[in-house]
Amino acid sequence: MSIRTVLITGGAGFIGSYVADELLAHGYRVRALDNLDPQVHGEQRRRPTYLAKDVELQIGDVRDRAAVRRAMDGVDAVFHFAAAVGVGQSMYDVEHYTSVNNVGTAVLGEALVEQRVERLIVASSMSVYGEGLFCDGDGELHDGESRSFEQLRRGEWEVTDQRGRRLAPLPTPETKTLTLESIYALSKFDQERMSLLLGRAYEIPTVALRFFNVYGTRQALSNPYTGVLAIFASRLLNGNRPLVFEDGNQQRDFVSVKDVARACRLALERPDAAGKVLNIGSGKAFTIAEIAKSMAEVTGRRQLTAEITGKYRIGDVRHCFADITLARRVLGYEPQVALDVGLAELAAWLRGQVAKDRVAEAKRELDTRGLTL
């Protein structure tokens, strides 16, 4: 490969900007296509101050054929990160999510058919798994099945087998059967499969990276549908308790955006990654209640203990955390930022930030639409 110039769709966003930094540090030229969505970037829609000055930013929508073709001119590889993000919002803003995520990928795909590149990397999501992998007391593996609404209304949160026995969560590998629990998950699956299908048909080496819960500085703190750590931070900065659904014991995998950026570069450079779907996480599990407590501690707001709602949000899953064995083998990927170190860095950045807490507003929207039980 002789990749020199790289396009990142959604490149002015949280993850995209870190990938840009990583690529620039390794000698690549970087162009970003981004529509500077007000939900993420604010109503002024200005170039983010954190975006490296060496990034060529083209403002445009990934659904705009002309904008995509301009952005593609002269590039050797593409990272496709442009997407509407958020499980809860996707369940009522269906047309928008489907348009941005599905149609946007189709528009990019048609441009790639006309102008082949040496590599395409698409951002997928752990949300495509639904529930993660589990095992029973006999050691038999189970693909976690969707919990019934009747069970959830009774506050019975754990995943069980058909005999009603509680199952133990395990790290989730890429081979686990997918269960799409939200419009967002469906759209990310479509982005992943569309990219891989076109890549195979037109001989464009393509890699799909299933990101788990990515955290770090630069997240949009005023967006109530962003990552859970940023949502908790927004609450805490405004003197409010973190809002936690169910009982707080659901488990997730939190991975530093710096580790994710490095994994993205490796996916660009490693020949064996072509055609693969890879989990990118930390390989460790933490409960949401633990994370809320840790965030309160590192921000100096220990008194703001989590508010446990005892409610289920449509589209949520109980346990899902990454098995990163394949990424280790194919990419040589190894997470380097421990959670306590990453949270300390996040807390230091938060001291200079102002956030509008829109979490209660977003919850009311979900409640009004019957999307919480």
C-alpha positions as CSV (number, residue, x, y, z in Angstrom):
1,M,0.0,0.0,0.0
2,S,1.1,3.6,-0.6
3,I,-1.5,5.5,1.4
4,R,-0.6,9.1,1.8
5,T,-3.9,11.1,2.0
6,V,-6.8,9.9,4.2
7,L,-10.4,11.2,4.4
8,I,-12.3,10.9,7.6
9,T,-16.1,11.4,7.3
10,G,-17.3,12.8,10.6
11,G,-13.7,13.9,11.1
12,A,-14.4,16.9,13.3
13,G,-16.1,14.8,15.9
14,F,-14.8,13.2,19.0
15,I,-13.3,10.0,17.7
16,G,-12.6,11.3,14.3
17,S,-10.4,14.2,15.6
18,Y,-8.3,11.7,17.7
19,V,-7.8,9.5,14.7
20,A,-6.7,12.6,12.7
21,D,-4.1,13.3,15.4
22,E,-2.9,9.7,15.3
23,L,-2.6,9.8,11.5
24,L,-0.9,13.2,11.4
25,A,1.7,12.0,13.9
26,H,2.5,9.1,11.6
27,G,3.0,11.2,8.5
28,Y,-0.3,11.0,6.8
29,R,-2.2,13.9,5.2
30,V,-5.7,14.2,6.7
31,R,-8.9,15.6,5.3
32,A,-12.2,15.7,7.2
33,L,-15.7,15.9,5.9
34,D,-18.2,17.0,8.6
35,N,-21.5,18.8,8.7
36,L,-20.8,20.2,12.2
37,D,-24.2,19.0,13.5
38,P,-25.5,21.5,16.1
39,Q,-26.4,18.6,18.5
40,V,-22.7,17.8,18.7
41,H,-20.9,21.1,17.8
42,G,-23.4,23.8,19.0
43,E,-25.6,26.2,17.1
44,Q,-22.6,28.3,15.9
45,R,-21.3,25.2,13.9
46,R,-17.7,26.4,14.0
47,R,-14.5,24.5,13.4
48,P,-13.7,22.8,16.8
49,T,-10.6,24.3,18.5
50,Y,-9.4,20.8,19.3
51,L,-9.2,19.8,15.6
52,A,-5.6,19.9,14.5
53,K,-4.7,22.8,12.3
54,D,-3.2,20.5,9.7
55,V,-6.5,18.8,9.1
56,E,-8.2,20.1,5.9
57,L,-11.8,20.5,7.0
58,Q,-14.5,20.4,4.3
59,I,-17.9,21.3,5.7
60,G,-20.6,19.1,4.1
61,D,-23.1,16.3,4.6
62,V,-22.2,12.7,3.9
63,R,-25.6,12.4,2.1
64,D,-24.6,15.1,-0.4
65,R,-23.1,13.4,-3.4
66,A,-21.3,16.5,-4.6
67,A,-19.8,17.1,-1.1
68,V,-18.7,13.5,-0.9
69,R,-17.1,13.5,-4.3
70,R,-15.2,16.7,-3.5
71,A,-13.9,15.3,-0.3
72,M,-12.9,12.1,-2.0
73,D,-10.7,13.8,-4.6
74,G,-7.1,12.6,-4.3
75,V,-7.5,10.5,-1.2
76,D,-6.0,7.0,-0.9
77,A,-8.1,5.7,2.1
78,V,-11.3,6.5,3.9
79,F,-12.4,6.2,7.5
80,H,-16.2,6.3,7.6
81,F,-17.2,7.8,11.0
82,A,-20.1,10.1,10.0
83,A,-23.2,8.9,11.9
84,A,-26.1,10.0,14.1
85,V,-25.3,8.4,17.5
86,G,-27.7,7.5,20.3
87,V,-29.8,4.4,21.1
88,G,-32.7,6.3,22.8
89,Q,-33.1,9.1,20.3
90,S,-32.9,6.6,17.4
91,M,-36.1,5.0,18.6
92,Y,-38.2,8.1,17.8
93,D,-36.1,10.1,15.4
94,V,-36.1,7.1,13.0
95,E,-36.0,8.9,9.7
96,H,-33.0,11.0,10.6
97,Y,-31.0,8.1,11.9
98,T,-31.8,6.0,8.9
99,S,-31.1,8.8,6.5
100,V,-27.7,9.9,8.0
101,N,-26.4,6.4,8.8
102,N,-27.8,4.2,6.0
103,V,-28.3,6.7,3.1
104,G,-25.0,8.5,4.0
105,T,-23.2,5.2,3.8
106,A,-24.9,4.4,0.4
107,V,-23.8,7.8,-1.0
108,L,-20.2,7.2,0.1
109,G,-20.4,3.7,-1.3
110,E,-21.4,4.9,-4.7
111,A,-18.5,7.4,-4.6
112,L,-16.1,4.6,-3.7
113,V,-17.4,2.5,-6.7
114,E,-16.4,5.4,-9.0
115,Q,-13.1,6.2,-7.2
116,R,-11.5,3.1,-5.6
117,V,-9.3,3.6,-2.6
118,E,-6.7,1.4,-1.0
119,R,-8.6,0.9,2.2
120,L,-11.9,1.6,3.8
121,I,-12.4,1.5,7.6
122,V,-16.0,1.8,8.9
123,A,-17.0,2.5,12.4
124,S,-19.4,-0.1,13.7
125,S,-20.7,-0.5,17.2
126,M,-21.0,-3.0,20.0
127,S,-24.8,-2.2,19.9
128,V,-25.1,-4.7,17.0
129,Y,-24.6,-7.6,19.5
130,G,-27.6,-6.7,21.6
131,E,-27.0,-8.8,24.7
132,G,-23.5,-10.2,24.9
133,L,-22.3,-13.8,25.4
134,F,-23.3,-15.8,28.5
135,C,-22.8,-19.2,30.0
136,D,-25.0,-21.2,32.4
137,G,-24.0,-23.1,35.5
138,D,-23.0,-26.1,33.4
139,G,-20.6,-24.1,31.3
140,E,-22.8,-24.1,28.2
141,L,-22.6,-21.0,26.1
142,H,-25.7,-18.9,25.3
143,D,-26.2,-15.9,23.0
144,G,-28.0,-13.6,25.3
145,E,-31.7,-13.3,24.4
146,S,-33.8,-10.2,24.6
147,R,-35.4,-9.7,28.0
148,S,-39.2,-9.6,27.9
149,F,-41.1,-6.4,28.7
150,E,-43.0,-8.4,31.4
151,Q,-39.8,-9.4,33.1
152,L,-38.4,-5.8,32.9
153,R,-41.6,-4.3,34.3
154,R,-41.2,-6.6,37.3
155,G,-37.6,-5.3,37.8
156,E,-36.1,-8.6,37.0
157,W,-33.0,-7.3,35.2
158,E,-30.8,-10.3,34.6
159,V,-30.6,-12.4,31.5
160,T,-31.9,-16.0,32.0
161,D,-32.1,-19.2,30.0
162,Q,-35.4,-20.8,28.9
163,R,-35.6,-22.5,32.3
164,G,-35.4,-19.2,34.1
165,R,-31.8,-19.7,35.4
166,R,-29.6,-16.6,35.6
167,L,-26.8,-16.6,33.1
168,A,-23.3,-15.3,33.7
169,P,-21.9,-12.7,31.2
170,L,-18.7,-13.5,29.3
171,P,-16.5,-11.4,27.0
172,T,-18.3,-11.1,23.7
173,P,-16.5,-12.3,20.5
174,E,-17.2,-11.2,17.0
175,T,-18.8,-14.6,16.3
176,K,-21.6,-14.0,18.7
177,T,-25.0,-14.0,17.0
178,L,-26.2,-10.4,16.4
179,T,-29.4,-9.1,18.0
180,L,-30.4,-5.6,16.9
181,E,-32.3,-3.9,19.8
182,S,-32.6,-0.4,18.4
183,I,-32.8,1.6,15.2
184,Y,-29.3,2.8,16.0
185,A,-28.0,-0.7,16.2
186,L,-29.8,-1.6,12.9
187,S,-28.3,1.4,11.1
188,K,-24.8,0.6,12.4
189,F,-25.2,-3.0,11.2
190,D,-26.2,-1.6,7.8
191,Q,-23.2,0.7,7.7
192,E,-20.9,-2.3,8.5
193,R,-22.4,-4.8,6.0
194,M,-22.9,-2.3,3.2
195,S,-19.2,-1.3,3.5
196,L,-18.0,-4.9,3.6
197,L,-20.2,-6.0,0.7
198,L,-19.1,-3.2,-1.6
199,G,-15.5,-3.6,-0.5
200,R,-15.6,-7.3,-1.5
201,A,-17.4,-6.7,-4.8
202,Y,-15.1,-3.9,-5.9
203,E,-11.9,-5.2,-4.3
204,I,-11.6,-2.4,-1.8
205,P,-9.9,-3.8,1.3
206,T,-12.4,-3.0,4.0
207,V,-12.3,-3.3,7.8
208,A,-15.2,-2.9,10.2
209,L,-14.4,-1.9,13.8
210,R,-17.0,-2.5,16.4
211,F,-16.3,0.2,19.0
212,F,-17.4,-0.4,22.6
213,N,-18.0,2.5,25.0
214,V,-15.4,5.1,23.9
215,Y,-14.6,7.9,26.4
216,G,-12.2,10.8,26.6
217,T,-11.8,14.5,26.3
218,R,-13.6,16.4,23.4
219,Q,-16.9,14.6,23.8
220,A,-20.0,16.8,23.3
221,L,-21.0,17.3,26.9
222,S,-24.3,19.1,26.1
223,N,-25.5,16.2,23.9
224,P,-27.7,14.0,26.1
225,Y,-27.4,11.1,23.6
226,T,-23.6,10.8,23.7
227,G,-21.5,8.4,25.6
228,V,-22.5,7.6,29.2
229,L,-19.3,9.1,30.7
230,A,-20.0,12.4,29.0
231,I,-23.6,12.3,30.1
232,F,-22.6,11.7,33.7
233,A,-20.0,14.5,33.5
234,S,-22.7,16.9,32.2
235,R,-24.9,16.1,35.2
236,L,-22.1,16.4,37.7
237,L,-20.8,19.7,36.3
238,N,-24.3,21.1,36.9
239,G,-24.6,19.8,40.4
240,N,-26.9,17.0,39.5
241,R,-26.8,13.3,40.3
242,P,-26.0,10.9,37.5
243,L,-29.1,9.2,36.2
244,V,-28.8,5.4,36.0
245,F,-31.3,3.1,34.5
246,E,-32.3,-0.4,35.9
247,D,-30.3,-1.1,39.1
248,G,-26.9,0.1,37.9
249,N,-25.4,-3.4,37.8
250,Q,-25.4,-3.7,34.0
251,Q,-21.8,-4.2,32.7
252,R,-20.1,-2.4,29.9
253,D,-16.6,-2.1,28.4
254,F,-15.1,1.4,28.5
255,V,-12.2,2.1,26.2
256,S,-10.0,5.3,25.9
257,V,-10.4,7.2,22.7
258,K,-6.6,7.2,22.5
259,D,-6.6,3.4,22.3
260,V,-9.3,3.5,19.7
261,A,-7.4,6.0,17.5
262,R,-4.3,3.7,17.6
263,A,-6.5,0.7,16.7
264,C,-7.8,2.7,13.7
265,R,-4.4,3.4,12.4
266,L,-3.4,-0.2,12.8
267,A,-6.5,-1.2,10.8
268,L,-5.3,1.1,8.0
269,E,-1.8,-0.3,8.0
270,R,-2.1,-4.1,8.7
271,P,-2.7,-6.1,5.5
272,D,-4.3,-9.0,7.3
273,A,-7.1,-6.7,8.7
274,A,-8.8,-6.5,5.2
275,G,-12.2,-8.1,5.2
276,K,-12.3,-8.5,9.0
277,V,-14.8,-7.3,11.7
278,L,-13.0,-6.5,14.9
279,N,-14.0,-5.6,18.4
280,I,-12.2,-2.5,19.8
281,G,-12.6,-2.2,23.5
282,S,-10.6,-2.5,26.7
283,G,-11.4,-6.2,27.3
284,K,-12.6,-5.3,30.8
285,A,-16.1,-4.9,32.3
286,F,-17.4,-2.3,34.8
287,T,-20.9,-1.7,36.1
288,I,-22.6,1.5,35.2
289,A,-23.0,2.2,39.0
290,E,-19.2,1.8,39.4
291,I,-18.6,4.3,36.6
292,A,-21.1,6.8,38.1
293,K,-19.3,6.6,41.4
294,S,-15.8,6.9,39.8
295,M,-16.9,10.0,37.9
296,A,-18.3,11.6,41.0
297,E,-15.0,11.0,42.8
298,V,-12.6,12.2,40.1
299,T,-14.7,15.4,39.6
300,G,-14.7,16.1,43.4
301,R,-18.5,15.6,43.7
302,R,-18.7,12.4,45.8
303,Q,-21.9,13.7,47.5
304,L,-23.7,13.4,44.1
305,T,-24.5,9.7,44.3
306,A,-26.2,8.0,41.3
307,E,-30.0,8.3,41.1
308,I,-31.0,4.7,40.3
309,T,-34.3,5.0,38.3
310,G,-35.3,1.3,38.5
311,K,-36.6,1.7,34.9
312,Y,-35.7,0.1,31.6
313,R,-34.9,2.2,28.5
314,I,-36.1,0.6,25.3
315,G,-33.1,-0.5,23.3
316,D,-30.7,-1.1,26.3
317,V,-29.0,-4.4,27.0
318,R,-27.9,-5.9,30.3
319,H,-24.3,-7.0,29.8
320,C,-22.0,-6.6,26.9
321,F,-18.2,-6.2,27.0
322,A,-15.5,-7.0,24.5
323,D,-13.4,-10.1,23.7
324,I,-10.5,-8.4,22.0
325,T,-8.5,-11.6,21.1
326,L,-9.0,-11.1,17.4
327,A,-7.9,-7.5,17.4
328,R,-4.8,-8.5,19.4
329,R,-3.9,-11.1,16.8
330,V,-4.8,-9.3,13.6
331,L,-3.8,-5.7,14.5
332,G,-1.3,-6.2,17.3
333,Y,-3.8,-4.0,19.3
334,E,-3.3,-3.7,23.0
335,P,-5.2,-1.2,25.2
336,Q,-2.7,1.1,27.0
337,V,-4.9,3.5,28.9
338,A,-6.2,2.2,32.2
339,L,-9.6,3.4,33.2
340,D,-8.4,5.3,36.3
341,V,-5.8,7.1,34.2
342,G,-8.3,7.9,31.5
343,L,-10.8,9.2,34.0
344,A,-8.2,11.4,35.7
345,E,-7.4,13.0,32.4
346,L,-11.1,13.5,31.6
347,A,-11.6,15.1,35.0
348,A,-8.7,17.6,34.4
349,W,-10.3,18.6,31.1
350,L,-13.7,18.9,32.6
351,R,-12.6,21.7,34.9
352,G,-12.4,24.1,32.0
353,Q,-15.7,23.0,30.4
354,V,-19.3,24.3,30.5
355,A,-22.1,21.9,29.8
356,K,-25.8,22.3,29.5
357,D,-27.5,19.4,31.3
358,R,-30.2,18.2,28.9
359,V,-30.4,14.7,30.5
360,A,-33.7,15.3,32.3
361,E,-35.2,16.8,29.2
362,A,-34.1,13.7,27.1
363,K,-35.6,11.4,29.8
364,R,-38.9,13.2,29.7
365,E,-38.9,12.8,25.9
366,L,-38.4,9.0,26.3
367,D,-41.0,8.7,29.1
368,T,-43.6,10.7,27.0
369,R,-43.1,8.4,24.1
370,G,-43.4,5.2,26.2
371,L,-39.8,4.3,25.7
372,T,-39.1,3.6,29.3
373,L,-40.7,0.9,31.4
